[in-house]
Amino acid sequence: MFNIHKKSVQFGSQVLTIETGRMARQADGAVVVTYGETMVLVAVTAEKEVRPGVDFLPLGVHYQEKFWAAGRIPGGFIKRETRASDKETLTSRLIDRPLRPLFPKHFTQDTQVVATVLSFDGINNADIPAMVGASAALAISGLPIEAPMCGARVAFIDGGYVLNPTIQEMVNSRLDLVVAGTADAVNMVESEADFLTEEEMLGAVMFGFEGYQPVIQAIRELAAECGKPAWNVAAPRENVDLVKAVRAGYLERMRAVYEIADKMDRQKAAADLKQEATDALSGDEKQLAGEVKTVCKHLESEVIRERILSGGLRIDGRSLTQVRPIVSEVSVLPRVHGSALFTRGETQALATVTLGSKRDEQIVEGLTGEARERFYLNYTFPPYSVGETGRLGAPGRREIGHGKLATRAMMAVLPEPEDFPYTLRVTSEITESNGSSSMATVCGSVLAMMDAGVPLKSMVAGIAMGLVKDGDRFAVLTDILGDEDHFGDMDFKVTGNSDGITALQMDIKILGINREIMSVALRQAREGRLHILGEMRKALSEPRAEMSPYAPRIFTMKIHPDKIRDVIGTGGKVIRGITEETGCQIDISDDGTISIASSNGESAKAAERIIRGIVSDVEKDAVYEGKVVRITDFGAFVNILPNKDGLVHISQLSNQRVAKVSDVIKEGDMVKVKVLEIDRQGRVKLTMKDC
């Protein structure tokens, strides 16, 4: 019934197995990848017919984590998997990015890759097996890809690289890097680092590249054994006469268009020229009009690329290594806890910081269980930022991806919770965009946090590098424009400072790049980000000593975990009473750490005094001031600590003989008492004599 084919290969510390022929046999290609006891099913399907008018690859990659794979039931009211989590979205992008360059540019059929986690062992992440599975499923499907690709995770632990570390090993790593590519070159990098040098980052990329070569060979062998016949997808025939006509009539004018430095003026001039060419050369033929627009697009690309490769001049007249003018401003919004407006050329990010308490932490649910994030960044890219109308609403994949990159860039400089017990929500609203808004987000967010008084360990900045490559000729561009990204071959983003790199992300439109190009890009990126840091320091060179008057004040204290129940009280009665009395927000951790948040410092101190009174033990011979809470015939009960009363016997009320307790004190009186004795049952005996 089943025609099963398997390939196994050592991949880091585990054996990776790729199997096909058992599941999802009606897909064009399907494999199950097993790594440890983590298993992922990846199925690939594509439409056999081309949709009219489509001139791009409609590739959809969907990575899905099923909670049953880890023996868990989803939380919340809806007990099933619903919308994709950020983790699933980011992993889908991680797989999508190295796959796209493998397809020929003329392939435009709807293509879908679905990766489903079937089993999760809590030791091995499922993202790398899913990436391997996507490549293997495509390789056996017959779809037209240039070559199989593979990905690997690299850690940096105790000064050495580790291939595909376990989840537990990653806790001690200074690097979380995923690299992907073919047997010949790297075409995707995603990473978070703790100030690794350029040499260490480059070494990690090449270590991962060498590490996944055996897997690529295994995929090739699997495809040779059971791969389906290759699809016959012929490239469209070029209309030679039309190309000649467009070049003859519009090449020089297109060159003149790309002498215009202003983005909006340049875009309008280019659009007008393309429309003129379309009207002149196509008449009423819709199909021919589409061909004219395609030829004009190729003409644009040729003009931009040749200008850079031959003369080193860019669209806006800058040199290859020049950064656009920068203006950094802080405290631009009066009521927020911290704000900054970072403008680099025609790209602008408005960043804000909101400080909160522990209960404002982001709760994240995944296969490993629930986790809490005290720092999170929300990136928003409204259509007006590029002068367009468009969809508004929930964040798309691009916004989630850019936000995560900026988050990774700043993780290494965040203060420890013990030093700064706040939850930090950072937002970045892109108000203008012409290239590298994610790097503007990093710069603006760092300044906003410093403006809010967040004691960052250091400043970091980000910069995006580009590439134009033609044969052996290549040029690496610093601080790329949107058109340079669109018509170029690489988007290479680096964040950090003079000490090293905190994040690196690379996407390639060609099959890949070599070590030489990556080394040049890293060197230029270092020069660029140091320049940007200098410009940022003109606005604010260090975190503010005082926080905004509108920010909450959080005080922390530590009690013995056994005392937590005393502070909470039966049914939360005690802690609720403290909150009502002081107006503070109080959070208690299992280890006995208590956070007291208030906009009023005196209220917070009052709450702290009450809590210390609750957890304090009564000491023999100590003198307390307490309130008389009950009168009896034989004495009075005095509250000396929260939830702790002691008895003053009638004989201890005064140095004189007392006939009746109420002759000396009444309920509600504040009196000074001394502890005479604490018996084995914890009962406290008090005296008012000599107090």
Secondary structure, 3 states (H helix, E strand, C coil): CCCCEEEEEEECCEEEEEEECCCCCCCCEEEEEEECCEEEEEEEEECCCCCCCCCCCCEEEEEEECHHHHCCCCCCCCCCCCCCCHHHHHHHHHHHHHHHHHCCCCCCCCEEEEEEEEECCCCCCCHHHHHHHHHHHHHHHCCCCCCCCEEEEEEEECCEEEECCCHHHHCCCCEEEEEEECCCCEEEEEEEEEEECHHHHHHHHHHHHHHCHHHHHHHHHHHHHHCCCCCCCCCCCCCHHHHHHHHHHHHHHHHHHCCCCCHHHHHHHHHHHHHHHHHHHHCCCHHHHHHHHHHHHHHHHHHHHHHHHHHCCCCCCCCCCCCCCEEEEECCCCCCCEEEEEEECCEEEEEEEEEECHHHCEEEEECCEEEEECEEEEEECCHHHHCCCCCCCCCCHHHHHHHHHHHHHHHCCCCCCCCCCCEEEEEEEEEECCCCHHHHHHHHHHHHHHHCCCCCCCCCEEEEEEEEEECCEEEEEECCCHHHHHHCCEEEEEEEECCEEEEEEEEECCCCECHHHHHHHHHHHHHHHHHHHHHHHCCCCCCCCCCCCCCCEEEEEECCHHHHHHHHCHHHHHHHHHHHHHCCEEEECCCCEEEEEECCHHHHHHHHHHHHHHHCCCCCCCEEEEEEEEEECCEEEEEEECCEEEEEEHHHCCCCCCCCHHHCCCCCCEEEEEEEEECCCCCEEEECCCC
